[in-house]
Amino acid sequence: MCTAKRRVVVTGVGVISPIGNSKKEFWTALLQGKNGADRLKAFDPSKFTTQIAAEVKDFDPLKHFPSAKEIRHMDRFVQFALVTAKEAFADSGLDMQKEDPNRCGVVIGSGIGGLHTFETQHLNYLEKGPSRISPFLIPMLIVNMASGEVSISLGFKGPNSCVATACASGNHAIGDALRLIQRNDADIMITGGAEGCITPMGFGGFCSCKALSRRNNDPKAASRPFDKERDGFVMGEGAGLLIVEEYERAKKRGANIYCEISGYGMSGDAYHITAPDPDGEGGRRCMENAVIDAGVNPNEVDYINAHGTSTPMNDKVETLAIKRLFKDHAKKLMVSSTKSMTGHLLGAAGGVEAIACAMGIKEGVVPQTTNYQYPDPECDLDYVPNTPRKKQIKVALSNSLGFGGHNATIVLRKI
């Protein structure tokens, strides 16, 4: 016998990003059009073709963790995850004295994981030998440790997993959390993505594959999704985590509900390890799967938070995918890329952008695409250029597309 899917809502959010290290800072900066890109400061970038990045600023781990020793045993992406998890939990108003920990779970995505740890420990090995490799090397670098540490910190004993699908990781994690609650494997999940891999090797790898903008003399204008003069993405870091829970129990406890997560779609391009399918077919099917899963008509969608990386190929192909699915309605859609301000947070992008959608639905504001100056004939939709738009959002999509042809879309709806 078929039973109705349990409804799932967002009741708490936490953010660390290049434009703000809390929900309030992030949302205020987003609507002000603040840009997080600057000359890279984590190391000397002078030998690299790209010398700019969107780094998290003013993040002092000692303000969040009890000792320097604890910090040394935790990679940067895990630190981000723990801090945002605590903010999301506080924002949700949950009280673990009143919850069954076995019904509370964690799914957090990360595209790369503990690259800081791997690089520093490899230098230790080269300079001092194998005896100086930290016994914490493996538990610090593995991608699942964000989920593990958050579970330990919050006392969530239910389903515990992680996702690593490159830049689609955050959205896939949210979708997996949605499914776990829908099928009654959990009542509450904390989910999203975390990334902290602006290191010489991580940064250098993206430089070598010519994915990054080289607008070194004007970093604030470097991330320019859908603009004709875009030349690559700006590498970022951070975390965005959401508390999601079953609707009836959230309503019963009087939770502050941001929105409902009502659909989830996935697809694979099966085309190339880094380039999207030029026909946009993978992205189209992904969005179609999501709206079908949500039970909405494509014409009901008001807004799409696009993957919008500011690379020549991605923005053109994503625009094509949107037009192929939405047809005439595509011209009526509002489409924006908040990466124009945050840069590309890789595995954390889906979590942070889902929060931008949830806040936009709650507040009735569509975030803008900044740095939009020169229209591209192949990118011809309404990209909400340069100024946020006061507009009610009833149905929003958030797209994430990753190397390897991984596509993930979630549907968020106003309650």
N, C-alpha and C positions, 0 to 999 in steps of 0.2 A: 504494500500500500504506500502511495506517494505522500510524503508529509511536506509541509511548507518549510522552506529554509528559514532558520532563525535570523532575525535582523541584527546587524552589527553597527555600532555607532562609535564615534571618536569622542572621548571624554577628557583627554589630557594630552598636552604636547610639550616637547622640550627641544630646544635648538641650540647648537653651537655652529656658527657660520662665519665666513669672512666679513659679514656686515653686522654681526651682533651675536652675543653669547647668551641670549635668553630669548624666550618667546616674544616678549615685549620689545626688546632691542631689535630683533630681527624684523618684526612686522613694521615697526616705525621706520626703520631704515629702508625697507622695501618700498613703502609708499612714498618715501622722500627721494627715491631714486639713487640712494647711496651706492657707491661702487666699491667692491672689496679688492680690486686688483691694484697691484703696485709692484715696484721692483722687488725681486725676491730677496728675502732677508735671512732665511734659514741657513744659507751657505752662499759662497761667492758664485754668482751665476755668469761671470764675465766670459768664461770659455764656452758657454752654451749659445746656440743660435737664438733661443728664446731666453729672456732674462726677467720675465714677469710672471707673477702667480697671484692667486687669491688666497692668501694665508689667513688663518685664524689669528686675531690680534688680541693682546691683553689677556691671554689665557695663562693663569698662574696655577699649576696643579696643587701647590701648597695651600691654596685657598679652599680646595675641595677635598683633599685627602689628609689624613692625620700625620703622615710622616714622609720624609724623603725616601726612606727605605721602601715603603709601599709603592711609591711612584716609580722607583727604579725597577720594580718587578711587574710593570704594567706598560704595554706599548701605548703610543699616543692615540691610536684609534680606539683603544679600550677605555682610556681616560675620557675621551669625548663621549663614548657610549654611556659610561657610568654617570657622568654629570648630567647628560640630557635625560637619562632614565629617571634620575631623582627629581628633576624638574617636572617631567611628564607625570610622574606618580603624585607629586604634590599638587600639581594642577588638576588632577582628576578627583581629588578629595577622597580617594580610597583609604580605608582603614583596615589594615591586615588583621586586626583583632576581630573583625567582623567577616572576614573572607576565608574561604577554604583554599589554602595555598596550593592544593593539588589540582584546583580548577583555574589556576593562574599560570600562564606560560610566557615564553619568550621566543621570538624569531627575529633575528637581526641580520641584515645583509652587510657584506663588505666585499668590494671587488678585489682588493689586494691584501688587506690585513697588515701584519706586523712588519712592514718593510724597514722601518726605523731600526727595529731590533735586529733584523737579519744583517743589515749593513754594518751596524756598530759591532756586532759579535763577530762578523767575518773579519773586520779590521783587527779585533783582539786576537783572533786565530793567526792572522798573517804576521802580526807584530810580536806576539808573546807565546804562540803555540797553543795546542789543543787543550792544555790544562787550564787555560784562562777563558775557555768558553763557559758562559753562564749556565748553571743548571736550570735556569728559568728560560733559556732560549726557546725551547719548543712551546711551552705554554704561553709565552709572550707573543710568538709570531703567528700561531695558528688562527685562522679566520673565525672559528667558532668561539674564541675566548671572549668576545664582546657579549655574546649571549650567555656564556657561562658565568662571567663576572656579574652581569646584571641580575641573573637568576639568584646568585648567592647574596648579592647586596639587598635585593628586595624580598627575598624569601619566597620566590615563585617556584613551586615544585611541579608544575604541570608540564605540558609539552615544551621541549627546549631544543631549538634547532637553529641552523644558520643557512644563509644562501650566499653563493658566490657566482654570480652571473654578470661579472664586469659591471657596467654602468646601469644595468637593469636590476641589480641586487636588491636595492631598497624597495622597489615596487614588487618584486617577486616575494620578498619577505612579508610585506603588507598583505599581499594576496593569499599567501599561505596561512597567515594568522586569521584572515577572514574565513577561510575554509575550515580551520580548526574549530572556530566558534560556531559556524553554521551547522557543522555536523555533530555538535554537542560534545566535542573532545575537550573543550575548555569554555569558561565563561568570560575570562579576562585575558588579554594578551598585551604585551608591550612589544612594539615592532617598528621597523624602519631600517635605517642604515647608518653606518659610521665608517669614516675613512680618514687616514692621516699618513699619506705616503709621498709628501713633497720632500723627497730625498734626492741626492745626486743621481742614483740609479733610476728611481721612478720617474723623476723629471726628465732625465737624460733619455730614457726610453721613449717617452712621448715626443721629445724633440727629434729623435732619430727617425721616428716614423712620420715626421712632418705633420703631426696632428695639432700642434700648438700655434697660436697667433705669434707673429714676430713683430707686432706693433710695440716694440720696446720703448720707443720715445713717447708713447701716449697710452700707458697701461689702462687708464680709466675708460678709454674708448676701444679697447682691444676686443672685448666680448660684444659682438654686434650681431646677434641672431637675425637671420632673414634679410640683413642689409647686403646690398650688392658688393660692398667692399670688405666683407668678412673674409678672414684668412686663417681661421683656426680657433680652437677653444682656449680658454684660460684655465689652467689647472688649479683646482681648489681643494679644500679639506673641510672637515667638520662632521656633524652628526645631526640627524633629525629623527626623533622617536615619538611614537604615538601610543597612548593607551586606548585600546579598542575593546569594547565589551558588548555583550548581548543587550539589545535595546530595552526589553521589558524590565530587566533587573537594574539597568542604569536609570531608567525613568522612575522606578520604585524608590531608589535611594536618593532621588533628587539631584542627580548628577548634572553638571553643566555640559550639555551636548552640543558639540560643534556642528556635526553633520552625520549622515549615514554613509557607510561604505557599502555600496549595493552591488557592485560587479567587479569582475576580475577576468582579464583576458591575457592569453599567452600565445606566442607563435615563434617559429624559427625561420629565418630567411633561407637557410641552406644555400648560401651563395658565396660568401667570402669571409675570411677571418676578421677583417677590420672594416670593410666597406659594406654599406647597406645595399640591398637589392635595388638596382636603379629604377625598377618599375614601382617601387613602394608597396609591393604586394604583401610582404611580411607585416609591415606596419598597419596596412589596411585590415588584414585579417585579425590582427591583434585587437585593434579598436572595435572591430565588428564583434568579435568573441566577447569583449567586455560589455558592450551595450546589450547584446542578447542575454548575457548572464544577469545583467541588472534588470532586465525586463523593460527597457526603455526603447522608444523609437529614436533613431538617429536625429530626427528633426526636433527632439526635445532637448538635445544638448545645447547649452548656452556658451560654454567656455571650455577650452582645452589648454592646460598647462603643458606646452610642447616640450619634447626633449630638447629641441632648439639649441644645439651646441655651439653654433657660430662657425661650423665647418662648411665649406662650399657644398659638399655632397649631402650631408645630413639634412640641412634645412630645405634644400630643394626636394629631396626624396620624401621627407616628412610632409611637406606641403602637398605633394602629389598624392600621398596616401590619404590625407584628409579629404582632398577633393574627390578621390575615387570612392570613398565610403559615403561621404555626406552629400555629394553631387551639388544640386542647387543650394542646399542649406549651408554649404561650406562658406559661401560669401556672407552669410548672416552670423556665422560663428565669431566669437572673440577668441583669438589665439595669442598667447604671449609666452615668452621664455624668461623666467626669472634668473636664468643663468647669465643674462646680460648684466646682472648686478652681483650675483654670488660667485660667478665663475662656475666651472663644472666640478662638482663634488664627487664624481665617479660613483662608487657604491653607496655613498650617502645621499646622492642627488634625489632619488625617489622619495626618501623620507622627508627631506626638507621641502621638496616641492608639493608633497601631499599636505604638509602643514600649511603652505601658502594657499593651497586650494581650500582647506578646511577653514582657515581664517577669513579668506575671501567670501566664502559662503556665509559664514557667521556674521561678518560685518557688512556684506553687500558691496564689496569693492573688488574690482578685477585688477590685479597687479599688471604693470606695464612692461613692455619691452623697451629698455633704454638703448641709446646709441643707434636708434633707427633713423638714418639720414637719407640714404640713397636706395629707393625702391628697386628691387630685382624683378624683372618681368617673369621670372620662373617662381618667384615667391610673392603671390598676389592676393593674399588673404588679409583680414583685419588683424594686425598684430598688436593692437592696443599701443600705438607708438608713443613712448616717452612720458606719458602722463597716466596715472591710475584712473580707472573709470568707475564712477559710482553707479553700480548696476547690480540688481539682484541676480544671483546665480542659483538656479534651481537644480541643474544637473551639470557637473563638470567631469572632464576626463583628465587624467594625468598620465603622460606617456614617458616611458624610459626604454631606451634601446641600447644594447651593449655589444661590444666586440664579440665575435663568434656568431652573430645573427640572433642574439637573444632579445626578444621584445616582450614588454609587460605594460599593460594598461590597467588602471583602476578607475572605477566610477564612483564619484562622491555626489550625494544628493542632499538638498536642504530638507530638514525635518519639519 
